Amino acid sequence: NSQCQRGPDVFPFTGRKDSAVGTLSVADALRSFSIRTMVAAKETPANREILQRMLRERQSTFLSTDFLF
């Protein structure tokens, strides 16, 4: 065994581990790994009221109009 012959690093390490932890920002990761979905319902006054109430009163953890960015 001999002393390492590499000099001091002058460039940042850009390699990735298997998990790639820290390679994406939180916003980029959410955008990359989120699946877009669509909620469809027959357009009736009753259904419109149900959907509006769910959004207004935050009754659903799935259906939301909150955006992160």
N, CA, C and O atoms as a DFTB+ gen file, in Angstrom:
276 C
 N C O
     1  1       0.837      -1.169       0.000
     2  2       0.000       0.000       0.000
     3  2       0.886       1.237       0.000
     4  3       1.913       1.298       0.675
     5  1       0.459       2.200      -0.765
     6  2       1.209       3.452      -0.805
     7  2       0.263       4.614      -0.572
     8  3      -0.958       4.464      -0.602
     9  1       0.845       5.755      -0.342
    10  2       0.066       6.961      -0.118
    11  2      -0.719       7.292      -1.382
    12  3      -0.251       7.054      -2.495
    13  1      -1.900       7.836      -1.200
    14  2      -2.741       8.228      -2.336
    15  2      -1.999       9.250      -3.187
    16  3      -1.412      10.192      -2.652
    17  1      -2.018       9.077      -4.490
    18  2      -1.298       9.960      -5.398
    19  2      -2.181      11.073      -5.960
    20  3      -1.726      11.909      -6.741
    21  1      -3.415      11.071      -5.563
    22  2      -4.317      12.124      -6.048
    23  2      -4.002      13.436      -5.369
    24  3      -3.660      13.474      -4.187
    25  1      -4.118      14.500      -6.119
    26  2      -3.934      15.821      -5.538
    27  2      -5.226      16.287      -4.886
    28  3      -6.228      15.573      -4.911
    29  1      -5.209      17.464      -4.311
    30  2      -6.449      17.990      -3.716
    31  2      -7.505      18.225      -4.800
    32  3      -7.196      18.597      -5.932
    33  1      -8.742      17.995      -4.414
    34  2      -9.844      18.198      -5.366
    35  2     -10.005      19.676      -5.679
    36  3      -9.981      20.519      -4.782
    37  1     -10.168      19.981      -6.954
    38  2     -10.422      21.360      -7.358
    39  2     -11.825      21.508      -7.936
    40  3     -12.309      22.622      -8.133
    41  1     -12.474      20.378      -8.206
    42  2     -13.840      20.397      -8.717
    43  2     -14.745      19.695      -7.708
    44  3     -14.310      18.768      -7.026
    45  1     -15.996      20.130      -7.610
    46  2     -16.903      19.458      -6.677
    47  2     -17.195      18.033      -7.146
    48  3     -17.190      17.743      -8.343
    49  1     -17.446      17.164      -6.191
    50  2     -17.789      15.781      -6.513
    51  2     -19.180      15.755      -7.132
    52  3     -20.128      16.254      -6.526
    53  1     -19.321      15.191      -8.311
    54  2     -20.631      15.153      -8.979
    55  2     -21.146      13.742      -9.143
    56  3     -22.153      13.525      -9.817
    57  1     -20.470      12.776      -8.539
    58  2     -20.940      11.392      -8.626
    59  2     -22.213      11.204      -7.829
    60  3     -22.555      12.025      -6.979
    61  1     -22.904      10.125      -8.108
    62  2     -24.152       9.836      -7.418
    63  2     -24.063       8.465      -6.775
    64  3     -23.555       7.516      -7.372
    65  1     -24.552       8.373      -5.575
    66  2     -24.683       7.074      -4.930
    67  2     -25.868       6.358      -5.563
    68  3     -26.568       6.922      -6.404
    69  1     -26.085       5.129      -5.159
    70  2     -27.224       4.377      -5.690
    71  2     -28.543       5.088      -5.423
    72  3     -29.444       5.061      -6.261
    73  1     -28.660       5.720      -4.270
    74  2     -29.914       6.371      -3.913
    75  2     -30.058       7.744      -4.540
    76  3     -31.170       8.264      -4.625
    77  1     -28.977       8.338      -4.975
    78  2     -28.976       9.678      -5.561
    79  2     -29.519      10.726      -4.595
    80  3     -30.094      11.728      -5.020
    81  1     -29.338      10.500      -3.316
    82  2     -29.791      11.446      -2.304
    83  2     -29.072      12.767      -2.509
    84  3     -27.853      12.801      -2.676
    85  1     -29.826      13.848      -2.495
    86  2     -29.240      15.165      -2.610
    87  2     -28.986      15.635      -4.027
    88  3     -28.377      16.688      -4.217
    89  1     -29.433      14.889      -5.032
    90  2     -29.182      15.325      -6.400
    91  2     -30.319      16.171      -6.949
    92  3     -30.144      16.861      -7.953
    93  1     -31.486      16.129      -6.305
    94  2     -32.622      16.942      -6.734
    95  2     -33.061      17.825      -5.578
    96  3     -32.987      17.427      -4.415
    97  1     -33.513      19.011      -5.903
    98  2     -34.118      19.839      -4.864
    99  2     -35.480      19.233      -4.535
   100  3     -35.977      18.380      -5.271
   101  1     -36.071      19.662      -3.453
   102  2     -37.374      19.134      -3.059
   103  2     -38.406      19.414      -4.142
   104  3     -39.186      18.530      -4.497
   105  1     -38.419      20.627      -4.669
   106  2     -39.397      20.981      -5.712
   107  2     -39.194      20.127      -6.956
   108  3     -40.168      19.649      -7.539
   109  1     -37.945      19.926      -7.375
   110  2     -37.678      19.094      -8.552
   111  2     -38.064      17.642      -8.310
   112  3     -38.597      16.982      -9.201
   113  1     -37.798      17.147      -7.115
   114  2     -38.151      15.763      -6.801
   115  2     -39.660      15.569      -6.816
   116  3     -40.152      14.581      -7.361
   117  1     -40.399      16.502      -6.223
   118  2     -41.860      16.385      -6.237
   119  2     -42.397      16.430      -7.655
   120  3     -43.310      15.679      -7.999
   121  1     -41.842      17.299      -8.475
   122  2     -42.278      17.401      -9.861
   123  2     -41.943      16.115     -10.621
   124  3     -42.744      15.651     -11.432
   125  1     -40.783      15.546     -10.367
   126  2     -40.336      14.355     -11.090
   127  2     -41.103      13.103     -10.692
   128  3     -41.395      12.256     -11.536
   129  1     -41.429      12.983      -9.420
   130  2     -42.017      11.741      -8.931
   131  2     -43.518      11.820      -8.688
   132  3     -44.112      10.842      -8.235
   133  1     -44.137      12.937      -8.972
   134  2     -45.582      13.058      -8.798
   135  2     -46.300      12.588     -10.051
   136  3     -45.830      12.781     -11.172
   137  1     -47.435      11.974      -9.833
   138  2     -48.252      11.503     -10.946
   139  2     -49.464      12.421     -11.047
   140  3     -50.210      12.587     -10.082
   141  1     -49.649      13.000     -12.195
   142  2     -50.806      13.870     -12.387
   143  2     -52.057      13.007     -12.506
   144  3     -52.051      11.961     -13.154
   145  1     -53.105      13.460     -11.880
   146  2     -54.374      12.754     -11.946
   147  2     -55.479      13.740     -12.256
   148  3     -55.325      14.952     -12.102
   149  1     -56.590      13.192     -12.694
   150  2     -57.729      14.025     -13.036
   151  2     -58.956      13.469     -12.332
   152  3     -59.162      12.257     -12.279
   153  1     -59.756      14.361     -11.802
   154  2     -61.020      13.973     -11.190
   155  2     -62.118      14.419     -12.133
   156  3     -62.182      15.585     -12.520
   157  1     -62.986      13.482     -12.502
   158  2     -64.077      13.790     -13.430
   159  2     -65.408      13.425     -12.785
   160  3     -65.524      12.424     -12.078
   161  1     -66.389      14.247     -13.042
   162  2     -67.739      13.985     -12.550
   163  2     -68.721      14.580     -13.547
   164  3     -68.403      15.526     -14.268
   165  1     -69.904      14.015     -13.575
   166  2     -70.947      14.562     -14.439
   167  2     -71.280      15.967     -13.943
   168  3     -71.414      16.198     -12.742
   169  1     -71.411      16.896     -14.882
   170  2     -71.654      18.281     -14.491
   171  2     -73.128      18.485     -14.166
   172  3     -73.973      18.658     -15.043
   173  1     -73.391      18.456     -12.876
   174  2     -74.724      18.747     -12.357
   175  2     -74.555      19.738     -11.212
   176  3     -73.473      19.828     -10.631
   177  1     -75.590      20.471     -10.885
   178  2     -75.474      21.403      -9.758
   179  2     -75.075      20.698      -8.454
   180  3     -74.292      21.235      -7.671
   181  1     -75.611      19.506      -8.228
   182  2     -75.288      18.776      -6.993
   183  2     -73.810      18.377      -6.966
   184  3     -73.140      18.555      -5.948
   185  1     -73.301      17.841      -8.073
   186  2     -71.893      17.437      -8.128
   187  2     -70.965      18.637      -8.017
   188  3     -69.925      18.567      -7.363
   189  1     -71.341      19.732      -8.654
   190  2     -70.535      20.953      -8.564
   191  2     -70.446      21.422      -7.109
   192  3     -69.377      21.812      -6.639
   193  1     -71.565      21.381      -6.412
   194  2     -71.585      21.793      -5.004
   195  2     -70.736      20.854      -4.145
   196  3     -70.020      21.308      -3.253
   197  1     -70.814      19.556      -4.410
   198  2     -70.011      18.590      -3.649
   199  2     -68.523      18.878      -3.823
   200  3     -67.781      18.938      -2.842
   201  1     -68.085      19.055      -5.070
   202  2     -66.670      19.316      -5.330
   203  2     -66.223      20.645      -4.730
   204  3     -65.147      20.737      -4.139
   205  1     -67.052      21.670      -4.884
   206  2     -66.693      22.975      -4.323
   207  2     -66.591      22.917      -2.802
   208  3     -65.689      23.514      -2.215
   209  1     -67.519      22.195      -2.160
   210  2     -67.483      22.068      -0.705
   211  2     -66.244      21.288      -0.254
   212  3     -65.607      21.645       0.736
   213  1     -65.909      20.224      -0.984
   214  2     -64.711      19.446      -0.645
   215  2     -63.458      20.314      -0.708
   216  3     -62.590      20.223       0.160
   217  1     -63.365      21.157      -1.738
   218  2     -62.203      22.033      -1.877
   219  2     -62.204      23.141      -0.830
   220  3     -61.185      23.413      -0.195
   221  1     -63.351      23.769      -0.663
   222  2     -63.460      24.907       0.249
   223  2     -63.176      24.495       1.695
   224  3     -62.478      25.203       2.421
   225  1     -63.721      23.348       2.109
   226  2     -63.591      22.907       3.500
   227  2     -62.425      21.941       3.709
   228  3     -62.244      21.397       4.798
   229  1     -61.647      21.737       2.660
   230  2     -60.474      20.847       2.728
   231  2     -60.831      19.487       3.310
   232  3     -60.170      19.001       4.228
   233  1     -61.882      18.877       2.771
   234  2     -62.355      17.586       3.257
   235  2     -61.610      16.416       2.626
   236  3     -61.761      15.282       3.079
   237  1     -60.830      16.660       1.615
   238  2     -60.123      15.591       0.914
   239  2     -58.617      15.817       0.985
   240  3     -58.137      16.935       0.796
   241  1     -57.877      14.740       1.261
   242  2     -56.421      14.836       1.211
   243  2     -55.910      14.578      -0.196
   244  3     -54.737      14.816      -0.480
   245  1     -56.771      14.096      -1.077
   246  2     -56.388      13.810      -2.459
   247  2     -56.699      14.981      -3.379
   248  3     -55.873      15.359      -4.210
   249  1     -57.877      15.551      -3.234
   250  2     -58.344      16.624      -4.102
   251  2     -57.967      17.968      -3.484
   252  3     -58.440      18.319      -2.403
   253  1     -57.119      18.709      -4.175
   254  2     -56.640      19.979      -3.639
   255  2     -56.243      20.901      -4.779
   256  3     -55.849      20.441      -5.851
   257  1     -56.345      22.186      -4.549
   258  2     -55.875      23.158      -5.535
   259  2     -54.647      23.898      -5.017
   260  3     -54.238      24.904      -5.596
   261  1     -54.056      23.406      -3.926
   262  2     -52.834      24.009      -3.387
   263  2     -51.662      23.620      -4.276
   264  3     -51.555      22.473      -4.709
   265  1     -50.795      24.573      -4.542
   266  2     -49.623      24.320      -5.365
   267  2     -48.383      24.645      -4.557
   268  3     -48.379      25.581      -3.757
   269  1     -47.324      23.866      -4.769
   270  2     -46.069      24.095      -4.059
   271  2     -45.228      25.161      -4.722
   272  3     -44.457      25.843      -4.047
   273  1     -45.359      25.324      -6.051
   274  2     -44.539      26.286      -6.771
   275  2     -45.294      26.843      -7.918
   276  3     -44.770      27.678      -8.656
